[in-house]
Amino acid sequence: MRIEFQRKVDRIFGKFICRGLSVFYRRGKTPTLDHVPKRILIILLSEMGSLVLAYPMFSHLKKKFPGVSLHVLLFEKNKECLEVLDAVPSENSLIA
């Protein structure tokens, strides 16, 4: 998918999607989990920069849920960047 097309879709539909989802947001209430997740799938189907910017999220998830198995869905061209970041084991990378 071309990056310019992704940006146009995000610019047009992103505002409406965020506005619609914000209706369900509850201010002042922190959601609690009934159980600790065993696996978390992170979908990063965008350019390499978003993968680099997502690195603090990986660290936060590892601290918040120790022992959780992180999996990432990404494009083939971004797999090398994920390996350099060493955010998740290479066998947990799913290629789209």
Secondary structure, 3 states (H helix, E strand, C coil): CCHHHHHHHHHHHHHHHHHHHHCCCCCCCCCCCCCCCCEEEEEECCCHHHHHHCHHHHHHHHHHCCCCEEEEEECHHHHHHHHHHCCCCHHHEEEC
